[in-house]
Amino acid sequence: MSQIKNNLKCLLLCAGVFVSSGFAKDVAYKITMIDVGAGLSAVLEIPNSTDPQSPYYILYDFGTRNADFKFMKALIKPKRNEFGETVRTIDLAVASHTDQDHIDQEKNVFRDFEVKAILRTGYHKGKYEFDKIKKMLQTQLAQNMIDKEEYFELLRQNLNVFKPTKTWEEGNEAIGREIVESGCIDLNLRHFDENGMDFSCGADGVLEKTYGNNISIKMVAGFSEPPYEDENLAQSESLNGASIALLVGVEDNRGTLGNKFLFTGDTVGRHEGSSDNSPPIAGERYMIEKYSSLIKNLSGLQLAHHGSDDASSKAFLELANPQYTLISAGHKHNHPRVEAVNRLIAAMIKNDRCQDENRCKEYVFRTDRDDQEDFGIESALGASHAPKGKDPKGDDHIEYTAYTDGSVEVSYIDIDI
Ligand SMILES: [Zn+2]
């Protein structure tokens, strides 16, 4: 009898092993795009094989309001530290750039989480414009076009116009405290030489770091100042074009990256309204020129700048060739723009990702699902829209799961707070 029991036990155990290795798929990494409305915040979770209860967490952008922070707290699970205290740890927090809709919750995150490292541009709103004006005034002063008194008065007036926002200052203070109190590593692109050692320099000079067994994070764009002087970018293009873009992927033992997802922040790739064939600019130009082999043939893409028309150039989308696209947008600015979505769908059809608009839209997920915009988005995405639109925040979170076998699953989820 006991032999039968043992055999049965063995059979069940063996069956269990068989099920887990034969059918269940192992998660390589998981991204949850929080429905923050017109803004961005996503949590990347990477399994930790040596301590399964303590996955690695990477936060890409900080959302727009307090409710978003509650979702972050629900997604980033607490654990006990060596002193027996319950802490929520973020291994890397990324501020893609300094627009309010991306950094609003910085102060709360740095107050309530233990953040091991922050990656940021160090480029704040208005700084670039202010420096340009200062240079011009210095020239005028040198040529006696203005006197010293006028120079300082004009400088003071412009400093007022271009001063950093309150949100930026509060976030900056919170980061400063975390650096001093818990030794958070400040990966600030303005003085990266001193602090960049947390990342290593990979092939092509890309800054990279590996989490878990083989999940690689590569910084494929991101600037402390706009990248191309010759492009004469407008102020908003300069600020957004500085966005830090992060490529996430599974690295095999030959160093090849697979099952790739690209975070683009609000990066810029074209002047709004320009022709489809105009050459890519700013961040998209940089990624194409420098890292084309890395960013091509993505499994997933965060559509840049909430689906704005000043990003997602034809050349970039055809190269990136995403299987799935996630759009973080709210009822503001008519995002995503129908022009950008049409370019995406045209690129998908050209690359045989899908055959027609209706099938393509099954691969496009948006946090403003059911919204109704003025730009006829329904013709691009074909989604069913509420009659009056204004899709609320917090009801269309997107979960993107990448598996070790190279497959991906994407769905809308609820987050219990
Ligand atoms: Zn934005």
Residues whose N, C-alpha, C, O or C-beta is under 5 A from the ligand:
A	BS01	ZN	D99 D101 D266
